Amino acid sequence: MAKLIGNAPNQVPTNADLGSMAFEDRTNYITKNNPVHQPYRNIIINGDMSIAQRGTSVSGITSAAAGTVHAVDRMALALSSAGTWTVSQETDVPSGQGFAKSLKFLCTTNEPSISAGGFITFMQKFEGQNLQYLKFGTSNAQSLTASFWIKSSKTGNFVVELADRDNSIYIAELVSINTANTWEKKTVTFQGNTANSFNNDNGNSLDLQLWFGTGTTYSSGTYSGVWQTSQSRRASGLDLQLQDTTNANVYLTGVQLEAGTTASDFEFLPYDVNLQRCQRYFYMHANTNADEIGIGGYYSSSQIFCDFQFPVSMRTTPSVYITTGTNYFRIFRNGAIDSFNSLTFGAGNVNMFGLYNNTEVSGTAGHAGFVRPENSLAVIGADAELWLTQ
């Protein structure tokens, strides 16, 4: 950038100096009135579908009303009475946009007559304390713009919705799939809510939901396009109904939700930063029999304890995410190996877990060792996700 200097030290520039200077173009700099390039502007976490700690595919899904199914981190399938589905991380992406992964929903067994309360949606949930800058509940409430890439095997209308969980109020827009099996970019803008504010805590205050199928409970009302409380208007006008066709599918990537009325380019984050943001909600500690769980010890001849730390502070004290089975785990201690089937939560907080087993081990009090999975199917992690029914 050019410096404002004169013809000698401590001398101000002349008009001739100023006239010949080449100034830097600062149109892309962060300013008060140009927030497009602010870091972390995307409220969505893992919108490029790159992080998949739990695994890259979940099949045989027939019920997930609380949005508990994840093939990639933070991206949930919510499903009720809408057939059987597989969710998977894929490499099919829109060309030339910088994405490497996508999320796929595949209907493996159709439901041609969905029940009144049936639905299938994609969702992500957000903490209220991360939304205070939107100024909802005031006259300065900011609009929100959602943008994403989508490819569907069917054409028709689906619904993009914001669901305010603190106040049970919703706003939705119809979006069309224009061409089957073709990547299309969609953008939807929602007005800010001037009447209701978000709780300033770590609970679930807002959801972004994409509705791909539903019964009359959520679609029998008249579309409004404004914040409203009626359940019957949440998915009005939806006719895509992916659940009615076996092998119907939809792909998503580049999901972004940001303040303002225009969609900026997708905000790519470094992999390690993206992973750490996901680990606030879920942390996979060990998922192969070569991983270490932690240092353990015999408190008594029939009881072992094992602690481990989380890489980031989690949203709340998590629950144990674990698979168990015969000889799934083992402790190496004093030249011996003791196998056991499970570990149980004993104590913990947002930064660590304390686990124990007091029914399947036998050793010498005071002996210490390291604990690891013994079976390749054994996994152990920590789950602090936001769960809420439809």
HELIX and SHEET records of a PDB file:
HELIX    1   1 ASN A   15  SER A   20  1                                   6    
HELIX    2   2 PRO A   35  HIS A   37  5                                   3    
HELIX    3   3 GLY A  128  ASN A  130  5                                   3    
HELIX    4   4 GLN A  132  LEU A  134  5                                   3    
HELIX    5   5 THR A  216  TYR A  218  5                                   3    
HELIX    6   6 GLN A  231  ARG A  233  5                                   3    
HELIX    7   7 LEU A  242  ASP A  244  5                                   3    
HELIX    8   8 TYR A  271  GLN A  279  1                                   9    
SHEET    1   A 6 SER A  57  VAL A  72  0                                        
SHEET    2   A 6 MET A  75  GLU A  90 -1                                        
SHEET    3   A 6 SER A 102  THR A 109 -1                                        
SHEET    4   A 6 ASN A 249  ALA A 259 -1                                        
SHEET    5   A 6 LEU A 144  SER A 152 -1                                        
SHEET    6   A 6 GLU A 184  PHE A 190 -1                                        
SHEET    1   B 6 SER A  57  VAL A  72  0                                        
SHEET    2   B 6 MET A  75  GLU A  90 -1                                        
SHEET    3   B 6 PHE A 119  GLU A 127 -1                                        
SHEET    4   B 6 ASN A 204  THR A 214 -1                                        
SHEET    5   B 6 GLY A 156  ASP A 164 -1                                        
SHEET    6   B 6 ILE A 169  ILE A 177 -1                                        
SHEET    1   C 3 PHE A 282  ALA A 286  0                                        
SHEET    2   C 3 ILE A 380  ASP A 383 -1                                        
SHEET    3   C 3 SER A 319  ILE A 322 -1                                        
SHEET    1   D 7 ALA A 336  PHE A 340  0                                        
SHEET    2   D 7 PHE A 329  ARG A 333 -1                                        
SHEET    3   D 7 ALA A 368  PRO A 373 -1                                        
SHEET    4   D 7 GLY A 294  SER A 300 -1                                        
SHEET    5   D 7 GLN A 303  GLN A 309 -1                                        
SHEET    6   D 7 MET A 352  ASN A 357 -1                                        
SHEET    7   D 7 THR A 344  GLY A 348 -1                                        
END                                                                             
